[in-house]
Amino acid sequence: MKKYSANKHHTLSELNITPLLDLAFVLLVIFIITTAPAVNDLDISLPEASSGPKERPSKANYVTVDNAGKIFLNTVEMKEEQQCDSFFW
């Protein structure tokens, strides 16, 4: 006379590993969070600013053409045959 049926023994032989995986992932996360990151302390010599002559910032030049066709460079009227190299430097 059997006390247990074959189906009951079959269900006991299977192991549900989902809770085991959950526990493993939780332990992994806790381990990652609590582990101190590896820090490399390096002596670095940073460059310093030179005290030499400072370069002046470039000036913006504005070219304007009015309704009459006159050309202006920084509010100075220019003629077509006039060279304006001196205004840019």
C-alpha positions as CSV (number, residue, x, y, z in Angstrom):
1,M,0.0,0.0,0.0
2,K,1.4,3.4,-1.1
3,K,1.1,6.4,1.0
4,Y,2.0,9.0,-1.7
5,S,1.0,9.1,-5.3
6,A,3.5,9.4,-8.2
7,N,2.3,13.0,-9.0
8,K,3.1,14.3,-5.5
9,H,6.7,13.0,-5.7
10,H,7.1,14.6,-9.1
11,T,6.2,18.0,-7.8
12,L,8.6,17.7,-4.9
13,S,11.5,16.9,-7.1
14,E,11.3,20.3,-9.0
15,L,13.1,23.2,-7.4
16,N,11.8,26.8,-8.0
17,I,15.0,28.9,-8.4
18,T,13.3,32.3,-8.8
19,P,13.6,33.3,-5.1
20,L,17.2,32.1,-5.2
21,L,18.0,34.3,-8.1
22,D,16.3,37.3,-6.5
23,L,18.4,36.7,-3.4
24,A,21.6,36.5,-5.5
25,F,20.8,39.8,-7.3
26,V,20.0,41.6,-4.0
27,L,23.2,40.4,-2.5
28,L,25.1,41.5,-5.6
29,V,23.6,45.0,-5.5
30,I,24.4,45.3,-1.8
31,F,28.0,44.2,-2.4
32,I,28.4,46.7,-5.3
33,I,27.0,49.6,-3.2
34,T,29.0,48.9,-0.1
35,T,32.3,48.3,-1.8
36,A,34.4,51.4,-1.8
37,P,35.5,52.5,-5.3
38,A,39.2,52.2,-6.1
39,V,40.7,55.7,-6.1
40,N,44.1,56.4,-7.6
41,D,45.6,59.4,-6.0
42,L,48.0,60.9,-8.5
43,D,50.2,63.9,-8.0
44,I,49.4,66.2,-11.0
45,S,51.2,69.4,-11.7
46,L,48.7,71.6,-13.4
47,P,49.9,74.4,-15.8
48,E,49.8,77.9,-14.5
49,A,48.8,81.0,-16.4
50,S,51.7,83.1,-17.7
51,S,52.1,86.7,-16.7
52,G,53.2,87.7,-20.1
53,P,51.5,90.3,-22.4
54,K,47.8,89.5,-22.8
55,E,46.3,89.3,-26.3
56,R,43.6,91.9,-26.7
57,P,40.3,90.5,-27.9
58,S,39.4,90.9,-31.5
59,K,37.0,93.7,-32.4
60,A,33.9,93.0,-34.4
61,N,33.6,94.9,-37.7
62,Y,30.1,95.8,-39.0
63,V,29.5,96.3,-42.7
64,T,26.2,98.2,-43.4
65,V,24.6,99.1,-46.7
66,D,21.8,101.7,-46.6
67,N,18.9,102.2,-49.0
68,A,20.9,104.6,-51.2
69,G,23.6,102.0,-51.7
70,K,26.2,103.7,-49.4
71,I,28.6,101.2,-47.7
72,F,29.6,101.8,-44.1
73,L,32.3,100.0,-42.1
74,N,31.8,100.5,-38.4
75,T,29.8,103.7,-39.0
76,V,32.5,105.1,-41.3
77,E,31.3,105.7,-44.9
78,M,33.5,103.8,-47.4
79,K,33.8,104.3,-51.1
80,E,34.0,101.4,-53.5
81,E,37.5,102.1,-54.7
82,Q,38.8,102.7,-51.1
83,Q,40.8,99.8,-49.5
84,C,39.8,99.1,-46.0
85,D,42.7,96.9,-44.9
86,S,43.7,99.3,-42.1
87,F,40.2,99.0,-40.5
88,F,40.6,95.2,-40.0
89,W,43.9,95.2,-38.2
